[in-house]
Amino acid sequence: MSCLSSRSPSVRSRTTKTLRAPASVRFGFNDWQDVVELPTVPNSLGLHVLHIDTARLSARQRVDFTFRFTARDRWIGVDYHIEVKSAG
């Protein structure tokens, strides 16, 4: 089971992905440009997180991402998108 969360529309400098198991997150910006794949890291609550720097994005741009759980080594087959909102 996974749990996705994203911090920010108001904190525009980063987006946090939170999962219940170790995973690899593949993400890009604005229709999958500048794609990067990074592993999650465990936190003190036993969740696995990845912080994505979104400081360079302006309102109405987006982060595109998908992930695979490390233990199964299988992509989940779903693309997610988070649109950056203006702070006001």
PyMOL Python script that loads the backbone (N, CA, C, O; Angstrom):
from pymol import cmd

cmd.read_pdbstr("""\
ATOM      1  N   MET A   1       0.839  -1.165   0.000  1.00  0.00           N
ATOM      2  CA  MET A   1       0.000   0.000   0.000  1.00  0.00           C
ATOM      3  C   MET A   1       0.892   1.238   0.000  1.00  0.00           C
ATOM      4  O   MET A   1       1.920   1.264   0.676  1.00  0.00           O
ATOM      5  N   SER A   2       0.512   2.233  -0.733  1.00  0.00           N
ATOM      6  CA  SER A   2       1.309   3.454  -0.782  1.00  0.00           C
ATOM      7  C   SER A   2       0.497   4.632  -0.293  1.00  0.00           C
ATOM      8  O   SER A   2      -0.734   4.611  -0.307  1.00  0.00           O
ATOM      9  N   CYS A   3       1.190   5.634   0.128  1.00  0.00           N
ATOM     10  CA  CYS A   3       0.560   6.874   0.548  1.00  0.00           C
ATOM     11  C   CYS A   3       1.358   7.999  -0.080  1.00  0.00           C
ATOM     12  O   CYS A   3       2.537   8.164   0.231  1.00  0.00           O
ATOM     13  N   LEU A   4       0.755   8.760  -0.937  1.00  0.00           N
ATOM     14  CA  LEU A   4       1.440   9.869  -1.581  1.00  0.00           C
ATOM     15  C   LEU A   4       1.039  11.150  -0.899  1.00  0.00           C
ATOM     16  O   LEU A   4      -0.136  11.367  -0.605  1.00  0.00           O
ATOM     17  N   SER A   5       2.003  11.992  -0.649  1.00  0.00           N
ATOM     18  CA  SER A   5       1.651  13.297  -0.129  1.00  0.00           C
ATOM     19  C   SER A   5       2.499  14.321  -0.832  1.00  0.00           C
ATOM     20  O   SER A   5       3.608  14.023  -1.277  1.00  0.00           O
ATOM     21  N   SER A   6       1.996  15.497  -0.934  1.00  0.00           N
ATOM     22  CA  SER A   6       2.833  16.544  -1.471  1.00  0.00           C
ATOM     23  C   SER A   6       2.670  17.753  -0.603  1.00  0.00           C
ATOM     24  O   SER A   6       1.559  18.167  -0.273  1.00  0.00           O
ATOM     25  N   ARG A   7       3.801  18.313  -0.239  1.00  0.00           N
ATOM     26  CA  ARG A   7       3.806  19.538   0.523  1.00  0.00           C
ATOM     27  C   ARG A   7       3.930  20.625  -0.487  1.00  0.00           C
ATOM     28  O   ARG A   7       4.620  20.502  -1.499  1.00  0.00           O
ATOM     29  N   SER A   8       3.328  21.564  -0.226  1.00  0.00           N
ATOM     30  CA  SER A   8       3.409  22.842  -0.927  1.00  0.00           C
ATOM     31  C   SER A   8       2.198  23.174  -1.625  1.00  0.00           C
ATOM     32  O   SER A   8       2.258  22.159  -2.319  1.00  0.00           O
ATOM     33  N   PRO A   9       1.323  23.640  -1.963  1.00  0.00           N
ATOM     34  CA  PRO A   9       1.252  24.698  -2.947  1.00  0.00           C
ATOM     35  C   PRO A   9       1.834  25.984  -2.428  1.00  0.00           C
ATOM     36  O   PRO A   9       2.320  26.781  -3.229  1.00  0.00           O
ATOM     37  N   SER A  10       1.815  26.240  -1.121  1.00  0.00           N
ATOM     38  CA  SER A  10       2.335  27.519  -0.668  1.00  0.00           C
ATOM     39  C   SER A  10       3.849  27.483  -0.485  1.00  0.00           C
ATOM     40  O   SER A  10       4.509  28.505  -0.671  1.00  0.00           O
ATOM     41  N   VAL A  11       4.414  26.334  -0.126  1.00  0.00           N
ATOM     42  CA  VAL A  11       5.863  26.226  -0.013  1.00  0.00           C
ATOM     43  C   VAL A  11       6.364  25.790  -1.376  1.00  0.00           C
ATOM     44  O   VAL A  11       6.400  24.596  -1.676  1.00  0.00           O
ATOM     45  N   ARG A  12       6.743  26.735  -2.189  1.00  0.00           N
ATOM     46  CA  ARG A  12       7.065  26.437  -3.579  1.00  0.00           C
ATOM     47  C   ARG A  12       8.493  25.990  -3.798  1.00  0.00           C
ATOM     48  O   ARG A  12       8.863  25.703  -4.936  1.00  0.00           O
ATOM     49  N   SER A  13       9.307  25.918  -2.773  1.00  0.00           N
ATOM     50  CA  SER A  13      10.699  25.554  -2.986  1.00  0.00           C
ATOM     51  C   SER A  13      10.920  24.052  -3.043  1.00  0.00           C
ATOM     52  O   SER A  13      11.962  23.612  -3.530  1.00  0.00           O
ATOM     53  N   ARG A  14       9.978  23.247  -2.562  1.00  0.00           N
ATOM     54  CA  ARG A  14      10.149  21.801  -2.692  1.00  0.00           C
ATOM     55  C   ARG A  14       8.820  21.084  -2.562  1.00  0.00           C
ATOM     56  O   ARG A  14       7.866  21.585  -1.967  1.00  0.00           O
ATOM     57  N   THR A  15       8.792  19.903  -3.137  1.00  0.00           N
ATOM     58  CA  THR A  15       7.657  19.004  -3.039  1.00  0.00           C
ATOM     59  C   THR A  15       8.190  17.732  -2.402  1.00  0.00           C
ATOM     60  O   THR A  15       9.283  17.285  -2.749  1.00  0.00           O
ATOM     61  N   THR A  16       7.449  17.144  -1.486  1.00  0.00           N
ATOM     62  CA  THR A  16       7.891  15.943  -0.790  1.00  0.00           C
ATOM     63  C   THR A  16       6.999  14.774  -1.171  1.00  0.00           C
ATOM     64  O   THR A  16       5.777  14.863  -1.056  1.00  0.00           O
ATOM     65  N   LYS A  17       7.586  13.696  -1.617  1.00  0.00           N
ATOM     66  CA  LYS A  17       6.872  12.455  -1.894  1.00  0.00           C
ATOM     67  C   LYS A  17       7.099  11.525  -0.712  1.00  0.00           C
ATOM     68  O   LYS A  17       8.235  11.324  -0.281  1.00  0.00           O
ATOM     69  N   THR A  18       6.024  10.962  -0.191  1.00  0.00           N
ATOM     70  CA  THR A  18       6.091  10.083   0.968  1.00  0.00           C
ATOM     71  C   THR A  18       5.455   8.741   0.624  1.00  0.00           C
ATOM     72  O   THR A  18       4.316   8.690   0.161  1.00  0.00           O
ATOM     73  N   LEU A  19       6.197   7.649   0.854  1.00  0.00           N
ATOM     74  CA  LEU A  19       5.713   6.300   0.574  1.00  0.00           C
ATOM     75  C   LEU A  19       5.933   5.427   1.802  1.00  0.00           C
ATOM     76  O   LEU A  19       6.731   5.765   2.676  1.00  0.00           O
ATOM     77  N   ARG A  20       5.234   4.318   1.864  1.00  0.00           N
ATOM     78  CA  ARG A  20       5.348   3.426   3.021  1.00  0.00           C
ATOM     79  C   ARG A  20       6.417   2.354   2.862  1.00  0.00           C
ATOM     80  O   ARG A  20       6.640   1.571   3.786  1.00  0.00           O
ATOM     81  N   ALA A  21       7.078   2.302   1.717  1.00  0.00           N
ATOM     82  CA  ALA A  21       8.126   1.307   1.482  1.00  0.00           C
ATOM     83  C   ALA A  21       9.208   1.944   0.613  1.00  0.00           C
ATOM     84  O   ALA A  21       8.939   2.922  -0.084  1.00  0.00           O
ATOM     85  N   PRO A  22      10.430   1.402   0.644  1.00  0.00           N
ATOM     86  CA  PRO A  22      11.497   1.947  -0.189  1.00  0.00           C
ATOM     87  C   PRO A  22      11.090   1.939  -1.668  1.00  0.00           C
ATOM     88  O   PRO A  22      10.475   0.990  -2.154  1.00  0.00           O
ATOM     89  N   ALA A  23      11.446   3.009  -2.358  1.00  0.00           N
ATOM     90  CA  ALA A  23      11.060   3.123  -3.759  1.00  0.00           C
ATOM     91  C   ALA A  23      12.070   3.976  -4.513  1.00  0.00           C
ATOM     92  O   ALA A  23      12.913   4.653  -3.926  1.00  0.00           O
ATOM     93  N   SER A  24      11.955   3.918  -5.811  1.00  0.00           N
ATOM     94  CA  SER A  24      12.704   4.792  -6.702  1.00  0.00           C
ATOM     95  C   SER A  24      11.678   5.681  -7.391  1.00  0.00           C
ATOM     96  O   SER A  24      10.705   5.186  -7.960  1.00  0.00           O
ATOM     97  N   VAL A  25      11.894   6.991  -7.341  1.00  0.00           N
ATOM     98  CA  VAL A  25      10.950   7.942  -7.929  1.00  0.00           C
ATOM     99  C   VAL A  25      11.577   8.543  -9.182  1.00  0.00           C
ATOM    100  O   VAL A  25      12.685   9.077  -9.136  1.00  0.00           O
ATOM    101  N   ARG A  26      10.871   8.452 -10.284  1.00  0.00           N
ATOM    102  CA  ARG A  26      11.303   9.083 -11.532  1.00  0.00           C
ATOM    103  C   ARG A  26      10.434  10.318 -11.727  1.00  0.00           C
ATOM    104  O   ARG A  26       9.206  10.234 -11.721  1.00  0.00           O
ATOM    105  N   PHE A  27      11.085  11.464 -11.900  1.00  0.00           N
ATOM    106  CA  PHE A  27      10.320  12.695 -12.045  1.00  0.00           C
ATOM    107  C   PHE A  27      10.951  13.615 -13.086  1.00  0.00           C
ATOM    108  O   PHE A  27      12.146  13.546 -13.373  1.00  0.00           O
ATOM    109  N   GLY A  28      10.105  14.472 -13.635  1.00  0.00           N
ATOM    110  CA  GLY A  28      10.524  15.492 -14.585  1.00  0.00           C
ATOM    111  C   GLY A  28       9.629  16.700 -14.402  1.00  0.00           C
ATOM    112  O   GLY A  28       8.762  16.723 -13.528  1.00  0.00           O
ATOM    113  N   PHE A  29       9.847  17.687 -15.224  1.00  0.00           N
ATOM    114  CA  PHE A  29       9.106  18.933 -15.096  1.00  0.00           C
ATOM    115  C   PHE A  29       8.430  19.284 -16.416  1.00  0.00           C
ATOM    116  O   PHE A  29       9.028  19.141 -17.482  1.00  0.00           O
ATOM    117  N   ASN A  30       7.187  19.742 -16.342  1.00  0.00           N
ATOM    118  CA  ASN A  30       6.484  20.270 -17.520  1.00  0.00           C
ATOM    119  C   ASN A  30       6.520  19.299 -18.710  1.00  0.00           C
ATOM    120  O   ASN A  30       7.207  19.531 -19.705  1.00  0.00           O
ATOM    121  N   ASP A  31       5.772  18.223 -18.576  1.00  0.00           N
ATOM    122  CA  ASP A  31       5.712  17.168 -19.600  1.00  0.00           C
ATOM    123  C   ASP A  31       7.011  16.378 -19.700  1.00  0.00           C
ATOM    124  O   ASP A  31       7.522  16.149 -20.797  1.00  0.00           O
ATOM    125  N   TRP A  32       7.539  15.966 -18.563  1.00  0.00           N
ATOM    126  CA  TRP A  32       8.666  15.047 -18.452  1.00  0.00           C
ATOM    127  C   TRP A  32       9.979  15.598 -19.025  1.00  0.00           C
ATOM    128  O   TRP A  32      10.743  14.848 -19.632  1.00  0.00           O
ATOM    129  N   GLN A  33      10.247  16.875 -18.844  1.00  0.00           N
ATOM    130  CA  GLN A  33      11.539  17.433 -19.243  1.00  0.00           C
ATOM    131  C   GLN A  33      12.522  17.282 -18.085  1.00  0.00           C
ATOM    132  O   GLN A  33      12.116  17.296 -16.923  1.00  0.00           O
ATOM    133  N   ASP A  34      13.796  17.139 -18.388  1.00  0.00           N
ATOM    134  CA  ASP A  34      14.860  17.034 -17.377  1.00  0.00           C
ATOM    135  C   ASP A  34      14.591  15.900 -16.387  1.00  0.00           C
ATOM    136  O   ASP A  34      14.620  16.114 -15.175  1.00  0.00           O
ATOM    137  N   VAL A  35      14.336  14.713 -16.891  1.00  0.00           N
ATOM    138  CA  VAL A  35      13.966  13.557 -16.058  1.00  0.00           C
ATOM    139  C   VAL A  35      15.134  13.113 -15.175  1.00  0.00           C
ATOM    140  O   VAL A  35      16.282  13.037 -15.614  1.00  0.00           O
ATOM    141  N   VAL A  36      14.800  12.823 -13.920  1.00  0.00           N
ATOM    142  CA  VAL A  36      15.756  12.342 -12.921  1.00  0.00           C
ATOM    143  C   VAL A  36      15.104  11.168 -12.196  1.00  0.00           C
ATOM    144  O   VAL A  36      13.887  11.148 -12.009  1.00  0.00           O
ATOM    145  N   GLU A  37      15.911  10.195 -11.790  1.00  0.00           N
ATOM    146  CA  GLU A  37      15.404   9.096 -10.959  1.00  0.00           C
ATOM    147  C   GLU A  37      16.249   9.026  -9.697  1.00  0.00           C
ATOM    148  O   GLU A  37      17.474   8.932  -9.763  1.00  0.00           O
ATOM    149  N   LEU A  38      15.578   9.072  -8.539  1.00  0.00           N
ATOM    150  CA  LEU A  38      16.266   9.054  -7.251  1.00  0.00           C
ATOM    151  C   LEU A  38      15.566   8.107  -6.285  1.00  0.00           C
ATOM    152  O   LEU A  38      14.352   7.921  -6.372  1.00  0.00           O
ATOM    153  N   PRO A  39      16.320   7.505  -5.362  1.00  0.00           N
ATOM    154  CA  PRO A  39      15.698   6.641  -4.354  1.00  0.00           C
ATOM    155  C   PRO A  39      15.097   7.459  -3.218  1.00  0.00           C
ATOM    156  O   PRO A  39      15.547   8.567  -2.928  1.00  0.00           O
ATOM    157  N   THR A  40      14.084   6.903  -2.587  1.00  0.00           N
ATOM    158  CA  THR A  40      13.557   7.503  -1.366  1.00  0.00           C
ATOM    159  C   THR A  40      14.514   7.178  -0.222  1.00  0.00           C
ATOM    160  O   THR A  40      15.350   6.281  -0.333  1.00  0.00           O
ATOM    161  N   VAL A  41      14.381   7.915   0.872  1.00  0.00           N
ATOM    162  CA  VAL A  41      15.191   7.646   2.071  1.00  0.00           C
ATOM    163  C   VAL A  41      14.247   7.515   3.263  1.00  0.00           C
ATOM    164  O   VAL A  41      13.235   8.214   3.327  1.00  0.00           O
ATOM    165  N   PRO A  42      14.566   6.623   4.214  1.00  0.00           N
ATOM    166  CA  PRO A  42      13.684   6.447   5.366  1.00  0.00           C
ATOM    167  C   PRO A  42      13.778   7.643   6.309  1.00  0.00           C
ATOM    168  O   PRO A  42      14.834   8.257   6.457  1.00  0.00           O
ATOM    169  N   ASN A  43      12.644   7.959   6.944  1.00  0.00           N
ATOM    170  CA  ASN A  43      12.656   9.013   7.959  1.00  0.00           C
ATOM    171  C   ASN A  43      12.405   8.387   9.333  1.00  0.00           C
ATOM    172  O   ASN A  43      12.276   7.168   9.439  1.00  0.00           O
ATOM    173  N   SER A  44      12.335   9.197  10.368  1.00  0.00           N
ATOM    174  CA  SER A  44      12.199   8.687  11.730  1.00  0.00           C
ATOM    175  C   SER A  44      10.832   8.063  12.011  1.00  0.00           C
ATOM    176  O   SER A  44      10.665   7.399  13.034  1.00  0.00           O
ATOM    177  N   LEU A  45       9.859   8.261  11.133  1.00  0.00           N
ATOM    178  CA  LEU A  45       8.526   7.670  11.313  1.00  0.00           C
ATOM    179  C   LEU A  45       8.371   6.347  10.567  1.00  0.00           C
ATOM    180  O   LEU A  45       7.301   5.739  10.595  1.00  0.00           O
ATOM    181  N   GLY A  46       9.435   5.902   9.903  1.00  0.00           N
ATOM    182  CA  GLY A  46       9.373   4.653   9.152  1.00  0.00           C
ATOM    183  C   GLY A  46       8.814   4.821   7.754  1.00  0.00           C
ATOM    184  O   GLY A  46       8.580   3.828   7.064  1.00  0.00           O
ATOM    185  N   LEU A  47       8.595   6.049   7.320  1.00  0.00           N
ATOM    186  CA  LEU A  47       8.147   6.317   5.954  1.00  0.00           C
ATOM    187  C   LEU A  47       9.362   6.570   5.073  1.00  0.00           C
ATOM    188  O   LEU A  47      10.458   6.818   5.576  1.00  0.00           O
ATOM    189  N   HIS A  48       9.172   6.508   3.780  1.00  0.00           N
ATOM    190  CA  HIS A  48      10.259   6.722   2.827  1.00  0.00           C
ATOM    191  C   HIS A  48       9.928   7.954   2.012  1.00  0.00           C
ATOM    192  O   HIS A  48       8.867   8.036   1.392  1.00  0.00           O
ATOM    193  N   VAL A  49      10.846   8.918   2.016  1.00  0.00           N
ATOM    194  CA  VAL A  49      10.555  10.218   1.438  1.00  0.00           C
ATOM    195  C   VAL A  49      11.583  10.625   0.376  1.00  0.00           C
ATOM    196  O   VAL A  49      12.718  10.147   0.353  1.00  0.00           O
ATOM    197  N   LEU A  50      11.137  11.520  -0.493  1.00  0.00           N
ATOM    198  CA  LEU A  50      12.007  12.150  -1.474  1.00  0.00           C
ATOM    199  C   LEU A  50      11.585  13.606  -1.587  1.00  0.00           C
ATOM    200  O   LEU A  50      10.411  13.897  -1.814  1.00  0.00           O
ATOM    201  N   HIS A  51      12.522  14.511  -1.432  1.00  0.00           N
ATOM    202  CA  HIS A  51      12.252  15.936  -1.585  1.00  0.00           C
ATOM    203  C   HIS A  51      12.655  16.347  -2.997  1.00  0.00           C
ATOM    204  O   HIS A  51      13.790  16.115  -3.413  1.00  0.00           O
ATOM    205  N   ILE A  52      11.734  16.951  -3.729  1.00  0.00           N
ATOM    206  CA  ILE A  52      11.994  17.410  -5.095  1.00  0.00           C
ATOM    207  C   ILE A  52      12.047  18.933  -5.078  1.00  0.00           C
ATOM    208  O   ILE A  52      11.097  19.590  -4.651  1.00  0.00           O
ATOM    209  N   ASP A  53      13.144  19.482  -5.538  1.00  0.00           N
ATOM    210  CA  ASP A  53      13.327  20.937  -5.581  1.00  0.00           C
ATOM    211  C   ASP A  53      12.464  21.521  -6.695  1.00  0.00           C
ATOM    212  O   ASP A  53      12.656  21.206  -7.869  1.00  0.00           O
ATOM    213  N   THR A  54      11.522  22.363  -6.322  1.00  0.00           N
ATOM    214  CA  THR A  54      10.640  22.998  -7.309  1.00  0.00           C
ATOM    215  C   THR A  54      10.822  24.517  -7.339  1.00  0.00           C
ATOM    216  O   THR A  54       9.973  25.232  -7.871  1.00  0.00           O
ATOM    217  N   ALA A  55      11.916  25.006  -6.775  1.00  0.00           N
ATOM    218  CA  ALA A  55      12.130  26.451  -6.679  1.00  0.00           C
ATOM    219  C   ALA A  55      12.166  27.133  -8.041  1.00  0.00           C
ATOM    220  O   ALA A  55      11.787  28.299  -8.156  1.00  0.00           O
ATOM    221  N   ARG A  56      12.613  26.428  -9.070  1.00  0.00           N
ATOM    222  CA  ARG A  56      12.724  27.059 -10.389  1.00  0.00           C
ATOM    223  C   ARG A  56      11.391  27.122 -11.137  1.00  0.00           C
ATOM    224  O   ARG A  56      11.312  27.742 -12.198  1.00  0.00           O
ATOM    225  N   LEU A  57      10.363  26.502 -10.611  1.00  0.00           N
ATOM    226  CA  LEU A  57       9.075  26.487 -11.289  1.00  0.00           C
ATOM    227  C   LEU A  57       8.227  27.685 -10.905  1.00  0.00           C
ATOM    228  O   LEU A  57       8.255  28.140  -9.762  1.00  0.00           O
ATOM    229  N   SER A  58       7.489  28.183 -11.850  1.00  0.00           N
ATOM    230  CA  SER A  58       6.558  29.272 -11.555  1.00  0.00           C
ATOM    231  C   SER A  58       5.134  28.726 -11.596  1.00  0.00           C
ATOM    232  O   SER A  58       4.915  27.571 -11.961  1.00  0.00           O
ATOM    233  N   ALA A  59       4.180  29.553 -11.223  1.00  0.00           N
ATOM    234  CA  ALA A  59       2.781  29.135 -11.183  1.00  0.00           C
ATOM    235  C   ALA A  59       2.359  28.546 -12.521  1.00  0.00           C
ATOM    236  O   ALA A  59       2.759  29.026 -13.582  1.00  0.00           O
ATOM    237  N   ARG A  60       1.553  27.509 -12.454  1.00  0.00           N
ATOM    238  CA  ARG A  60       0.981  26.782 -13.577  1.00  0.00           C
ATOM    239  C   ARG A  60       1.968  25.836 -14.268  1.00  0.00           C
ATOM    240  O   ARG A  60       1.617  25.214 -15.271  1.00  0.00           O
ATOM    241  N   GLN A  61       3.186  25.718 -13.755  1.00  0.00           N
ATOM    242  CA  GLN A  61       4.081  24.681 -14.235  1.00  0.00           C
ATOM    243  C   GLN A  61       3.857  23.453 -13.374  1.00  0.00           C
ATOM    244  O   GLN A  61       3.130  23.523 -12.383  1.00  0.00           O
ATOM    245  N   ARG A  62       4.473  22.314 -13.732  1.00  0.00           N
ATOM    246  CA  ARG A  62       4.159  21.115 -12.967  1.00  0.00           C
ATOM    247  C   ARG A  62       5.335  20.169 -12.830  1.00  0.00           C
ATOM    248  O   ARG A  62       6.314  20.224 -13.574  1.00  0.00           O
ATOM    249  N   VAL A  63       5.192  19.289 -11.833  1.00  0.00           N
ATOM    250  CA  VAL A  63       6.110  18.186 -11.599  1.00  0.00           C
ATOM    251  C   VAL A  63       5.382  16.923 -12.044  1.00  0.00           C
ATOM    252  O   VAL A  63       4.251  16.681 -11.624  1.00  0.00           O
ATOM    253  N   ASP A  64       6.015  16.122 -12.885  1.00  0.00           N
ATOM    254  CA  ASP A  64       5.463  14.843 -13.339  1.00  0.00           C
ATOM    255  C   ASP A  64       6.277  13.740 -12.664  1.00  0.00           C
ATOM    256  O   ASP A  64       7.504  13.828 -12.618  1.00  0.00           O
ATOM    257  N   PHE A  65       5.619  12.702 -12.139  1.00  0.00           N
ATOM    258  CA  PHE A  65       6.389  11.644 -11.497  1.00  0.00           C
ATOM    259  C   PHE A  65       5.660  10.315 -11.507  1.00  0.00           C
ATOM    260  O   PHE A  65       4.441  10.245 -11.658  1.00  0.00           O
ATOM    261  N   THR A  66       6.444   9.270 -11.342  1.00  0.00           N
ATOM    262  CA  THR A  66       5.964   7.912 -11.143  1.00  0.00           C
ATOM    263  C   THR A  66       6.979   7.235 -10.236  1.00  0.00           C
ATOM    264  O   THR A  66       8.025   7.815  -9.945  1.00  0.00           O
ATOM    265  N   PHE A  67       6.694   6.024  -9.785  1.00  0.00           N
ATOM    266  CA  PHE A  67       7.642   5.357  -8.898  1.00  0.00           C
ATOM    267  C   PHE A  67       7.513   3.851  -9.004  1.00  0.00           C
ATOM    268  O   PHE A  67       6.542   3.314  -9.537  1.00  0.00           O
ATOM    269  N   ARG A  68       8.537   3.190  -8.472  1.00  0.00           N
ATOM    270  CA  ARG A  68       8.513   1.729  -8.358  1.00  0.00           C
ATOM    271  C   ARG A  68       9.013   1.364  -6.976  1.00  0.00           C
ATOM    272  O   ARG A  68       9.966   1.952  -6.465  1.00  0.00           O
ATOM    273  N   PHE A  69       8.359   0.391  -6.388  1.00  0.00           N
ATOM    274  CA  PHE A  69       8.801  -0.091  -5.090  1.00  0.00           C
ATOM    275  C   PHE A  69      10.024  -0.968  -5.293  1.00  0.00           C
ATOM    276  O   PHE A  69      10.032  -1.830  -6.172  1.00  0.00           O
ATOM    277  N   THR A  70      11.051  -0.757  -4.491  1.00  0.00           N
ATOM    278  CA  THR A  70      12.328  -1.442  -4.642  1.00  0.00           C
ATOM    279  C   THR A  70      12.190  -2.957  -4.497  1.00  0.00           C
ATOM    280  O   THR A  70      12.774  -3.705  -5.281  1.00  0.00           O
ATOM    281  N   ALA A  71      11.437  -3.413  -3.521  1.00  0.00           N
ATOM    282  CA  ALA A  71      11.320  -4.857  -3.261  1.00  0.00           C
ATOM    283  C   ALA A  71      10.714  -5.612  -4.439  1.00  0.00           C
ATOM    284  O   ALA A  71      11.132  -6.733  -4.728  1.00  0.00           O
ATOM    285  N   ARG A  72       9.751  -5.026  -5.115  1.00  0.00           N
ATOM    286  CA  ARG A  72       9.091  -5.686  -6.246  1.00  0.00           C
ATOM    287  C   ARG A  72       9.781  -5.397  -7.572  1.00  0.00           C
ATOM    288  O   ARG A  72       9.595  -6.127  -8.545  1.00  0.00           O
ATOM    289  N   ASP A  73      10.580  -4.329  -7.610  1.00  0.00           N
ATOM    290  CA  ASP A  73      11.263  -3.887  -8.825  1.00  0.00           C
ATOM    291  C   ASP A  73      10.299  -3.784 -10.003  1.00  0.00           C
ATOM    292  O   ASP A  73      10.588  -4.226 -11.115  1.00  0.00           O
ATOM    293  N   ARG A  74       9.142  -3.183  -9.718  1.00  0.00           N
ATOM    294  CA  ARG A  74       8.121  -3.031 -10.760  1.00  0.00           C
ATOM    295  C   ARG A  74       7.522  -1.635 -10.686  1.00  0.00           C
ATOM    296  O   ARG A  74       7.120  -1.172  -9.619  1.00  0.00           O
ATOM    297  N   TRP A  75       7.468  -0.978 -11.832  1.00  0.00           N
ATOM    298  CA  TRP A  75       6.847   0.344 -11.900  1.00  0.00           C
ATOM    299  C   TRP A  75       5.362   0.221 -11.621  1.00  0.00           C
ATOM    300  O   TRP A  75       4.752  -0.786 -11.980  1.00  0.00           O
ATOM    301  N   ILE A  76       4.772   1.210 -10.996  1.00  0.00           N
ATOM    302  CA  ILE A  76       3.350   1.128 -10.659  1.00  0.00           C
ATOM    303  C   ILE A  76       2.448   1.347 -11.867  1.00  0.00           C
ATOM    304  O   ILE A  76       1.265   1.007 -11.820  1.00  0.00           O
ATOM    305  N   GLY A  77       2.986   1.910 -12.949  1.00  0.00           N
ATOM    306  CA  GLY A  77       2.196   2.062 -14.172  1.00  0.00           C
ATOM    307  C   GLY A  77       1.258   3.249 -14.184  1.00  0.00           C
ATOM    308  O   GLY A  77       0.324   3.288 -14.985  1.00  0.00           O
ATOM    309  N   VAL A  78       1.487   4.222 -13.312  1.00  0.00           N
ATOM    310  CA  VAL A  78       0.649   5.416 -13.243  1.00  0.00           C
ATOM    311  C   VAL A  78       1.558   6.639 -13.201  1.00  0.00           C
ATOM    312  O   VAL A  78       2.548   6.656 -12.470  1.00  0.00           O
ATOM    313  N   ASP A  79       1.226   7.650 -13.977  1.00  0.00           N
ATOM    314  CA  ASP A  79       1.938   8.924 -13.912  1.00  0.00           C
ATOM    315  C   ASP A  79       1.120   9.899 -13.074  1.00  0.00           C
ATOM    316  O   ASP A  79      -0.100   9.985 -13.219  1.00  0.00           O
ATOM    317  N   TYR A  80       1.801  10.632 -12.197  1.00  0.00           N
ATOM    318  CA  TYR A  80       1.168  11.643 -11.365  1.00  0.00           C
ATOM    319  C   TYR A  80       1.680  13.014 -11.777  1.00  0.00           C
ATOM    320  O   TYR A  80       2.780  13.140 -12.316  1.00  0.00           O
ATOM    321  N   HIS A  81       0.885  14.032 -11.525  1.00  0.00           N
ATOM    322  CA  HIS A  81       1.250  15.390 -11.895  1.00  0.00           C
ATOM    323  C   HIS A  81       0.814  16.330 -10.776  1.00  0.00           C
ATOM    324  O   HIS A  81      -0.304  16.235 -10.269  1.00  0.00           O
ATOM    325  N   ILE A  82       1.708  17.236 -10.401  1.00  0.00           N
ATOM    326  CA  ILE A  82       1.397  18.250  -9.398  1.00  0.00           C
ATOM    327  C   ILE A  82       1.628  19.609 -10.027  1.00  0.00           C
ATOM    328  O   ILE A  82       2.730  19.922 -10.477  1.00  0.00           O
ATOM    329  N   GLU A  83       0.585  20.406 -10.053  1.00  0.00           N
ATOM    330  CA  GLU A  83       0.710  21.757 -10.618  1.00  0.00           C
ATOM    331  C   GLU A  83       1.103  22.738  -9.528  1.00  0.00           C
ATOM    332  O   GLU A  83       0.554  22.720  -8.427  1.00  0.00           O
ATOM    333  N   VAL A  84       2.063  23.593  -9.852  1.00  0.00           N
ATOM    334  CA  VAL A  84       2.512  24.613  -8.909  1.00  0.00           C
ATOM    335  C   VAL A  84       1.492  25.746  -8.901  1.00  0.00           C
ATOM    336  O   VAL A  84       1.091  26.242  -9.954  1.00  0.00           O
ATOM    337  N   LYS A  85       1.081  26.145  -7.714  1.00  0.00           N
ATOM    338  CA  LYS A  85       0.110  27.233  -7.540  1.00  0.00           C
ATOM    339  C   LYS A  85       0.832  28.485  -7.061  1.00  0.00           C
ATOM    340  O   LYS A  85       1.894  28.400  -6.444  1.00  0.00           O
ATOM    341  N   SER A  86       0.265  29.621  -7.341  1.00  0.00           N
ATOM    342  CA  SER A  86       0.834  30.855  -6.821  1.00  0.00           C
ATOM    343  C   SER A  86       0.571  30.940  -5.328  1.00  0.00           C
ATOM    344  O   SER A  86      -0.417  30.398  -4.833  1.00  0.00           O
ATOM    345  N   ALA A  87       1.453  31.619  -4.612  1.00  0.00           N
ATOM    346  CA  ALA A  87       1.342  31.705  -3.158  1.00  0.00           C
ATOM    347  C   ALA A  87       0.170  32.551  -2.692  1.00  0.00           C
ATOM    348  O   ALA A  87      -0.237  32.446  -1.535  1.00  0.00           O
ATOM    349  N   GLY A  88      -0.375  33.374  -3.548  1.00  0.00           N
ATOM    350  CA  GLY A  88      -1.435  34.280  -3.118  1.00  0.00           C
ATOM    351  C   GLY A  88      -2.764  33.889  -3.456  1.00  0.00           C
ATOM    352  O   GLY A  88      -3.717  34.597  -3.130  1.00  0.00           O
TER     353      GLY A  88
END
""", "prot")
cmd.dss("prot")
cmd.show_as("cartoon", "prot")
cmd.util.cbc("prot")
cmd.orient("prot")
